[in-house]
Amino acid sequence: MAGPVSWAESGPCPVADGVFRLPLPIPDPALRATNVYVVEDADGVVLIDGG
């Protein structure tokens, strides 16, 4: 799976096996995006919001 070209571009970006970074756009031209991480586990997925 190919990840986004820019750190702020929407879409999953693989970080490690079973771990993906999702840059979510925000309406702030200085910041542009925030990251949410998706971690696959035995029960499904866990979302981690670092903000």
PDB file of N, CA, C, O and CB in Angstrom:
ATOM      1  N   MET A   1       0.845  -1.178   0.000  1.00  0.00           N
ATOM      2  CA  MET A   1       0.000   0.000   0.000  1.00  0.00           C
ATOM      3  C   MET A   1       0.884   1.234   0.000  1.00  0.00           C
ATOM      4  O   MET A   1       1.781   1.349   0.835  1.00  0.00           O
ATOM      5  CB  MET A   1      -0.958   0.002   1.214  1.00  0.00           C
ATOM      6  N   ALA A   2       0.652   2.139  -0.903  1.00  0.00           N
ATOM      7  CA  ALA A   2       1.419   3.379  -0.964  1.00  0.00           C
ATOM      8  C   ALA A   2       0.807   4.407  -0.032  1.00  0.00           C
ATOM      9  O   ALA A   2      -0.416   4.500   0.076  1.00  0.00           O
ATOM     10  CB  ALA A   2       1.477   3.921  -2.403  1.00  0.00           C
ATOM     11  N   GLY A   3       1.643   5.174   0.636  1.00  0.00           N
ATOM     12  CA  GLY A   3       1.172   6.207   1.548  1.00  0.00           C
ATOM     13  C   GLY A   3       1.092   7.553   0.857  1.00  0.00           C
ATOM     14  O   GLY A   3       1.485   7.690  -0.301  1.00  0.00           O
ATOM     15  N   PRO A   4       0.583   8.547   1.571  1.00  0.00           N
ATOM     16  CA  PRO A   4       0.493   9.893   0.999  1.00  0.00           C
ATOM     17  C   PRO A   4       1.878  10.446   0.670  1.00  0.00           C
ATOM     18  O   PRO A   4       2.869  10.079   1.303  1.00  0.00           O
ATOM     19  CB  PRO A   4      -0.232  10.838   1.967  1.00  0.00           C
ATOM     20  N   VAL A   5       1.935  11.319  -0.312  1.00  0.00           N
ATOM     21  CA  VAL A   5       3.197  11.943  -0.700  1.00  0.00           C
ATOM     22  C   VAL A   5       3.594  12.996   0.320  1.00  0.00           C
ATOM     23  O   VAL A   5       4.760  13.071   0.707  1.00  0.00           O
ATOM     24  CB  VAL A   5       3.089  12.568  -2.102  1.00  0.00           C
ATOM     25  N   SER A   6       2.644  13.812   0.762  1.00  0.00           N
ATOM     26  CA  SER A   6       2.889  14.872   1.728  1.00  0.00           C
ATOM     27  C   SER A   6       2.405  14.435   3.102  1.00  0.00           C
ATOM     28  O   SER A   6       1.435  13.682   3.195  1.00  0.00           O
ATOM     29  CB  SER A   6       2.194  16.180   1.297  1.00  0.00           C
ATOM     30  N   TRP A   7       3.054  14.886   4.168  1.00  0.00           N
ATOM     31  CA  TRP A   7       2.633  14.508   5.518  1.00  0.00           C
ATOM     32  C   TRP A   7       1.216  14.968   5.809  1.00  0.00           C
ATOM     33  O   TRP A   7       0.565  14.390   6.679  1.00  0.00           O
ATOM     34  CB  TRP A   7       3.586  15.087   6.552  1.00  0.00           C
ATOM     35  N   ALA A   8       0.706  15.989   5.116  1.00  0.00           N
ATOM     36  CA  ALA A   8      -0.624  16.534   5.358  1.00  0.00           C
ATOM     37  C   ALA A   8      -1.677  15.981   4.398  1.00  0.00           C
ATOM     38  O   ALA A   8      -2.859  16.288   4.549  1.00  0.00           O
ATOM     39  CB  ALA A   8      -0.583  18.035   5.253  1.00  0.00           C
ATOM     40  N   GLU A   9      -1.279  15.181   3.422  1.00  0.00           N
ATOM     41  CA  GLU A   9      -2.219  14.628   2.446  1.00  0.00           C
ATOM     42  C   GLU A   9      -3.049  13.520   3.096  1.00  0.00           C
ATOM     43  O   GLU A   9      -2.502  12.635   3.755  1.00  0.00           O
ATOM     44  CB  GLU A   9      -1.463  14.084   1.201  1.00  0.00           C
ATOM     45  N   SER A  10      -4.380  13.571   2.907  1.00  0.00           N
ATOM     46  CA  SER A  10      -5.277  12.562   3.495  1.00  0.00           C
ATOM     47  C   SER A  10      -4.976  11.174   2.955  1.00  0.00           C
ATOM     48  O   SER A  10      -4.539  11.009   1.816  1.00  0.00           O
ATOM     49  CB  SER A  10      -6.742  12.919   3.217  1.00  0.00           C
ATOM     50  N   GLY A  11      -5.219  10.184   3.795  1.00  0.00           N
ATOM     51  CA  GLY A  11      -5.054   8.801   3.389  1.00  0.00           C
ATOM     52  C   GLY A  11      -4.110   8.066   4.308  1.00  0.00           C
ATOM     53  O   GLY A  11      -3.284   8.686   4.977  1.00  0.00           O
ATOM     54  N   PRO A  12      -4.221   6.742   4.352  1.00  0.00           N
ATOM     55  CA  PRO A  12      -3.375   5.960   5.246  1.00  0.00           C
ATOM     56  C   PRO A  12      -1.920   5.934   4.789  1.00  0.00           C
ATOM     57  O   PRO A  12      -1.623   5.834   3.598  1.00  0.00           O
ATOM     58  CB  PRO A  12      -3.904   4.547   5.350  1.00  0.00           C
ATOM     59  N   CYS A  13      -1.035   6.025   5.753  1.00  0.00           N
ATOM     60  CA  CYS A  13       0.397   5.951   5.483  1.00  0.00           C
ATOM     61  C   CYS A  13       0.973   4.868   6.390  1.00  0.00           C
ATOM     62  O   CYS A  13       0.952   5.026   7.611  1.00  0.00           O
ATOM     63  CB  CYS A  13       1.109   7.342   5.718  1.00  0.00           C
ATOM     64  N   PRO A  14       1.486   3.775   5.832  1.00  0.00           N
ATOM     65  CA  PRO A  14       2.027   2.713   6.674  1.00  0.00           C
ATOM     66  C   PRO A  14       3.236   3.190   7.474  1.00  0.00           C
ATOM     67  O   PRO A  14       4.128   3.850   6.942  1.00  0.00           O
ATOM     68  CB  PRO A  14       2.410   1.510   5.821  1.00  0.00           C
ATOM     69  N   VAL A  15       3.251   2.844   8.761  1.00  0.00           N
ATOM     70  CA  VAL A  15       4.357   3.205   9.648  1.00  0.00           C
ATOM     71  C   VAL A  15       5.162   1.952   9.982  1.00  0.00           C
ATOM     72  O   VAL A  15       6.392   1.968   9.943  1.00  0.00           O
ATOM     73  CB  VAL A  15       3.832   3.888  10.948  1.00  0.00           C
ATOM     74  N   ALA A  16       4.461   0.865  10.312  1.00  0.00           N
ATOM     75  CA  ALA A  16       5.059  -0.424  10.636  1.00  0.00           C
ATOM     76  C   ALA A  16       3.986  -1.476  10.369  1.00  0.00           C
ATOM     77  O   ALA A  16       2.858  -1.122  10.023  1.00  0.00           O
ATOM     78  CB  ALA A  16       5.579  -0.479  12.136  1.00  0.00           C
ATOM     79  N   ASP A  17       4.307  -2.749  10.521  1.00  0.00           N
ATOM     80  CA  ASP A  17       3.301  -3.791  10.322  1.00  0.00           C
ATOM     81  C   ASP A  17       2.123  -3.557  11.254  1.00  0.00           C
ATOM     82  O   ASP A  17       2.286  -3.534  12.474  1.00  0.00           O
ATOM     83  CB  ASP A  17       3.905  -5.192  10.558  1.00  0.00           C
ATOM     84  N   GLY A  18       0.935  -3.382  10.682  1.00  0.00           N
ATOM     85  CA  GLY A  18      -0.280  -3.199  11.464  1.00  0.00           C
ATOM     86  C   GLY A  18      -0.460  -1.815  12.062  1.00  0.00           C
ATOM     87  O   GLY A  18      -1.369  -1.607  12.866  1.00  0.00           O
ATOM     88  N   VAL A  19       0.398  -0.853  11.680  1.00  0.00           N
ATOM     89  CA  VAL A  19       0.292   0.520  12.193  1.00  0.00           C
ATOM     90  C   VAL A  19       0.250   1.483  11.014  1.00  0.00           C
ATOM     91  O   VAL A  19       1.093   1.427  10.119  1.00  0.00           O
ATOM     92  CB  VAL A  19       1.485   0.865  13.147  1.00  0.00           C
ATOM     93  N   PHE A  20      -0.754   2.375  11.029  1.00  0.00           N
ATOM     94  CA  PHE A  20      -0.925   3.343   9.949  1.00  0.00           C
ATOM     95  C   PHE A  20      -1.135   4.726  10.538  1.00  0.00           C
ATOM     96  O   PHE A  20      -1.759   4.875  11.589  1.00  0.00           O
ATOM     97  CB  PHE A  20      -2.110   2.954   9.037  1.00  0.00           C
ATOM     98  N   ARG A  21      -0.614   5.735   9.858  1.00  0.00           N
ATOM     99  CA  ARG A  21      -0.830   7.137  10.228  1.00  0.00           C
ATOM    100  C   ARG A  21      -1.869   7.703   9.283  1.00  0.00           C
ATOM    101  O   ARG A  21      -1.773   7.540   8.066  1.00  0.00           O
ATOM    102  CB  ARG A  21       0.504   7.971  10.172  1.00  0.00           C
ATOM    103  N   LEU A  22      -2.870   8.374   9.856  1.00  0.00           N
ATOM    104  CA  LEU A  22      -3.894   9.034   9.051  1.00  0.00           C
ATOM    105  C   LEU A  22      -3.806  10.533   9.281  1.00  0.00           C
ATOM    106  O   LEU A  22      -4.239  11.013  10.329  1.00  0.00           O
ATOM    107  CB  LEU A  22      -5.314   8.503   9.397  1.00  0.00           C
ATOM    108  N   PRO A  23      -3.258  11.287   8.337  1.00  0.00           N
ATOM    109  CA  PRO A  23      -3.247  12.731   8.476  1.00  0.00           C
ATOM    110  C   PRO A  23      -4.649  13.259   8.165  1.00  0.00           C
ATOM    111  O   PRO A  23      -5.175  13.029   7.076  1.00  0.00           O
ATOM    112  CB  PRO A  23      -2.178  13.377   7.540  1.00  0.00           C
ATOM    113  N   LEU A  24      -5.248  13.964   9.119  1.00  0.00           N
ATOM    114  CA  LEU A  24      -6.581  14.522   8.934  1.00  0.00           C
ATOM    115  C   LEU A  24      -6.468  16.025   8.752  1.00  0.00           C
ATOM    116  O   LEU A  24      -5.952  16.721   9.626  1.00  0.00           O
ATOM    117  CB  LEU A  24      -7.503  14.180  10.131  1.00  0.00           C
ATOM    118  N   PRO A  25      -6.951  16.536   7.610  1.00  0.00           N
ATOM    119  CA  PRO A  25      -6.860  17.978   7.353  1.00  0.00           C
ATOM    120  C   PRO A  25      -7.649  18.781   8.386  1.00  0.00           C
ATOM    121  O   PRO A  25      -8.731  18.373   8.810  1.00  0.00           O
ATOM    122  CB  PRO A  25      -7.370  18.298   5.944  1.00  0.00           C
ATOM    123  N   ILE A  26      -7.103  19.911   8.780  1.00  0.00           N
ATOM    124  CA  ILE A  26      -7.810  20.841   9.653  1.00  0.00           C
ATOM    125  C   ILE A  26      -7.750  22.224   9.013  1.00  0.00           C
ATOM    126  O   ILE A  26      -6.814  22.530   8.274  1.00  0.00           O
ATOM    127  CB  ILE A  26      -7.192  20.855  11.097  1.00  0.00           C
ATOM    128  N   PRO A  27      -8.745  23.057   9.294  1.00  0.00           N
ATOM    129  CA  PRO A  27      -8.810  24.376   8.630  1.00  0.00           C
ATOM    130  C   PRO A  27      -7.889  25.408   9.288  1.00  0.00           C
ATOM    131  O   PRO A  27      -8.357  26.463   9.716  1.00  0.00           O
ATOM    132  CB  PRO A  27     -10.250  24.899   8.644  1.00  0.00           C
ATOM    133  N   ASP A  28      -6.613  25.124   9.372  1.00  0.00           N
ATOM    134  CA  ASP A  28      -5.630  26.040   9.928  1.00  0.00           C
ATOM    135  C   ASP A  28      -4.433  26.044   8.985  1.00  0.00           C
ATOM    136  O   ASP A  28      -3.695  25.061   8.924  1.00  0.00           O
ATOM    137  CB  ASP A  28      -5.214  25.631  11.390  1.00  0.00           C
ATOM    138  N   PRO A  29      -4.232  27.137   8.249  1.00  0.00           N
ATOM    139  CA  PRO A  29      -3.157  27.145   7.256  1.00  0.00           C
ATOM    140  C   PRO A  29      -1.762  26.955   7.859  1.00  0.00           C
ATOM    141  O   PRO A  29      -0.845  26.525   7.160  1.00  0.00           O
ATOM    142  CB  PRO A  29      -3.194  28.438   6.492  1.00  0.00           C
ATOM    143  N   ALA A  30      -1.591  27.268   9.136  1.00  0.00           N
ATOM    144  CA  ALA A  30      -0.276  27.093   9.753  1.00  0.00           C
ATOM    145  C   ALA A  30       0.001  25.631  10.094  1.00  0.00           C
ATOM    146  O   ALA A  30       1.149  25.193  10.016  1.00  0.00           O
ATOM    147  CB  ALA A  30      -0.169  27.947  11.011  1.00  0.00           C
ATOM    148  N   LEU A  31      -1.025  24.868  10.469  1.00  0.00           N
ATOM    149  CA  LEU A  31      -0.827  23.484  10.878  1.00  0.00           C
ATOM    150  C   LEU A  31      -1.221  22.505   9.775  1.00  0.00           C
ATOM    151  O   LEU A  31      -0.514  21.520   9.561  1.00  0.00           O
ATOM    152  CB  LEU A  31      -1.625  23.195  12.139  1.00  0.00           C
ATOM    153  N   ARG A  32      -2.302  22.737   9.083  1.00  0.00           N
ATOM    154  CA  ARG A  32      -2.814  21.984   7.932  1.00  0.00           C
ATOM    155  C   ARG A  32      -3.362  20.601   8.241  1.00  0.00           C
ATOM    156  O   ARG A  32      -4.319  20.181   7.592  1.00  0.00           O
ATOM    157  CB  ARG A  32      -1.744  21.845   6.939  1.00  0.00           C
ATOM    158  N   ALA A  33      -2.797  19.864   9.212  1.00  0.00           N
ATOM    159  CA  ALA A  33      -3.293  18.509   9.475  1.00  0.00           C
ATOM    160  C   ALA A  33      -2.910  18.081  10.886  1.00  0.00           C
ATOM    161  O   ALA A  33      -1.999  18.634  11.502  1.00  0.00           O
ATOM    162  CB  ALA A  33      -2.732  17.504   8.436  1.00  0.00           C
ATOM    163  N   THR A  34      -3.630  17.083  11.376  1.00  0.00           N
ATOM    164  CA  THR A  34      -3.282  16.418  12.628  1.00  0.00           C
ATOM    165  C   THR A  34      -3.255  14.919  12.355  1.00  0.00           C
ATOM    166  O   THR A  34      -3.948  14.445  11.455  1.00  0.00           O
ATOM    167  CB  THR A  34      -4.298  16.776  13.780  1.00  0.00           C
ATOM    168  N   ASN A  35      -2.481  14.184  13.102  1.00  0.00           N
ATOM    169  CA  ASN A  35      -2.334  12.749  12.842  1.00  0.00           C
ATOM    170  C   ASN A  35      -3.160  11.909  13.803  1.00  0.00           C
ATOM    171  O   ASN A  35      -3.220  12.184  15.001  1.00  0.00           O
ATOM    172  CB  ASN A  35      -0.874  12.344  12.936  1.00  0.00           C
ATOM    173  N   VAL A  36      -3.784  10.895  13.262  1.00  0.00           N
ATOM    174  CA  VAL A  36      -4.437   9.849  14.034  1.00  0.00           C
ATOM    175  C   VAL A  36      -3.746   8.554  13.611  1.00  0.00           C
ATOM    176  O   VAL A  36      -3.468   8.347  12.430  1.00  0.00           O
ATOM    177  CB  VAL A  36      -6.023   9.805  13.787  1.00  0.00           C
ATOM    178  N   TYR A  37      -3.475   7.693  14.576  1.00  0.00           N
ATOM    179  CA  TYR A  37      -2.823   6.429  14.260  1.00  0.00           C
ATOM    180  C   TYR A  37      -3.816   5.284  14.391  1.00  0.00           C
ATOM    181  O   TYR A  37      -4.635   5.261  15.311  1.00  0.00           O
ATOM    182  CB  TYR A  37      -1.608   6.197  15.175  1.00  0.00           C
ATOM    183  N   VAL A  38      -3.737   4.340  13.469  1.00  0.00           N
ATOM    184  CA  VAL A  38      -4.584   3.152  13.470  1.00  0.00           C
ATOM    185  C   VAL A  38      -3.668   1.962  13.730  1.00  0.00           C
ATOM    186  O   VAL A  38      -2.697   1.741  13.007  1.00  0.00           O
ATOM    187  CB  VAL A  38      -5.380   2.991  12.108  1.00  0.00           C
ATOM    188  N   VAL A  39      -3.992   1.198  14.775  1.00  0.00           N
ATOM    189  CA  VAL A  39      -3.199   0.028  15.134  1.00  0.00           C
ATOM    190  C   VAL A  39      -4.113  -1.180  15.053  1.00  0.00           C
ATOM    191  O   VAL A  39      -5.139  -1.234  15.732  1.00  0.00           O
ATOM    192  CB  VAL A  39      -2.563   0.170  16.564  1.00  0.00           C
ATOM    193  N   GLU A  40      -3.747  -2.151  14.224  1.00  0.00           N
ATOM    194  CA  GLU A  40      -4.525  -3.384  14.111  1.00  0.00           C
ATOM    195  C   GLU A  40      -4.188  -4.290  15.282  1.00  0.00           C
ATOM    196  O   GLU A  40      -3.017  -4.455  15.624  1.00  0.00           O
ATOM    197  CB  GLU A  40      -4.248  -4.102  12.762  1.00  0.00           C
ATOM    198  N   ASP A  41      -5.219  -4.887  15.906  1.00  0.00           N
ATOM    199  CA  ASP A  41      -4.982  -5.879  16.941  1.00  0.00           C
ATOM    200  C   ASP A  41      -5.931  -7.062  16.725  1.00  0.00           C
ATOM    201  O   ASP A  41      -6.684  -7.080  15.751  1.00  0.00           O
ATOM    202  CB  ASP A  41      -5.173  -5.259  18.359  1.00  0.00           C
ATOM    203  N   ALA A  42      -5.899  -8.025  17.605  1.00  0.00           N
ATOM    204  CA  ALA A  42      -6.693  -9.249  17.439  1.00  0.00           C
ATOM    205  C   ALA A  42      -8.198  -8.990  17.413  1.00  0.00           C
ATOM    206  O   ALA A  42      -8.949  -9.768  16.826  1.00  0.00           O
ATOM    207  CB  ALA A  42      -6.374 -10.219  18.553  1.00  0.00           C
ATOM    208  N   ASP A  43      -8.643  -7.902  18.044  1.00  0.00           N
ATOM    209  CA  ASP A  43     -10.078  -7.584  18.105  1.00  0.00           C
ATOM    210  C   ASP A  43     -10.536  -6.630  17.006  1.00  0.00           C
ATOM    211  O   ASP A  43     -11.730  -6.349  16.906  1.00  0.00           O
ATOM    212  CB  ASP A  43     -10.409  -6.983  19.446  1.00  0.00           C
ATOM    213  N   GLY A  44      -9.632  -6.132  16.191  1.00  0.00           N
ATOM    214  CA  GLY A  44      -9.999  -5.179  15.131  1.00  0.00           C
ATOM    215  C   GLY A  44      -8.941  -4.108  15.030  1.00  0.00           C
ATOM    216  O   GLY A  44      -7.778  -4.387  14.739  1.00  0.00           O
ATOM    217  N   VAL A  45      -9.359  -2.867  15.277  1.00  0.00           N
ATOM    218  CA  VAL A  45      -8.406  -1.749  15.210  1.00  0.00           C
ATOM    219  C   VAL A  45      -8.579  -0.858  16.434  1.00  0.00           C
ATOM    220  O   VAL A  45      -9.640  -0.818  17.058  1.00  0.00           O
ATOM    221  CB  VAL A  45      -8.602  -0.922  13.903  1.00  0.00           C
ATOM    222  N   VAL A  46      -7.514  -0.153  16.751  1.00  0.00           N
ATOM    223  CA  VAL A  46      -7.506   0.855  17.821  1.00  0.00           C
ATOM    224  C   VAL A  46      -7.100   2.158  17.175  1.00  0.00           C
ATOM    225  O   VAL A  46      -6.128   2.195  16.420  1.00  0.00           O
ATOM    226  CB  VAL A  46      -6.529   0.466  19.010  1.00  0.00           C
ATOM    227  N   LEU A  47      -7.835   3.252  17.459  1.00  0.00           N
ATOM    228  CA  LEU A  47      -7.480   4.569  16.964  1.00  0.00           C
ATOM    229  C   LEU A  47      -6.800   5.348  18.080  1.00  0.00           C
ATOM    230  O   LEU A  47      -7.287   5.380  19.210  1.00  0.00           O
ATOM    231  CB  LEU A  47      -8.728   5.322  16.440  1.00  0.00           C
ATOM    232  N   ILE A  48      -5.675   5.975  17.761  1.00  0.00           N
ATOM    233  CA  ILE A  48      -4.938   6.777  18.734  1.00  0.00           C
ATOM    234  C   ILE A  48      -4.876   8.199  18.210  1.00  0.00           C
ATOM    235  O   ILE A  48      -4.292   8.462  17.159  1.00  0.00           O
ATOM    236  CB  ILE A  48      -3.501   6.203  18.989  1.00  0.00           C
ATOM    237  N   ASP A  49      -5.487   9.114  18.956  1.00  0.00           N
ATOM    238  CA  ASP A  49      -5.481  10.537  18.602  1.00  0.00           C
ATOM    239  C   ASP A  49      -4.456  11.221  19.490  1.00  0.00           C
ATOM    240  O   ASP A  49      -4.662  11.372  20.694  1.00  0.00           O
ATOM    241  CB  ASP A  49      -6.908  11.189  18.769  1.00  0.00           C
ATOM    242  N   GLY A  50      -3.367  11.626  18.893  1.00  0.00           N
ATOM    243  CA  GLY A  50      -2.290  12.246  19.662  1.00  0.00           C
ATOM    244  C   GLY A  50      -2.589  13.660  20.104  1.00  0.00           C
ATOM    245  O   GLY A  50      -1.810  14.234  20.864  1.00  0.00           O
ATOM    246  N   GLY A  51      -3.691  14.247  19.657  1.00  0.00           N
ATOM    247  CA  GLY A  51      -4.012  15.633  20.008  1.00  0.00           C
ATOM    248  C   GLY A  51      -4.796  15.702  21.247  1.00  0.00           C
ATOM    249  O   GLY A  51      -5.154  16.793  21.691  1.00  0.00           O
TER     250      GLY A  51
END
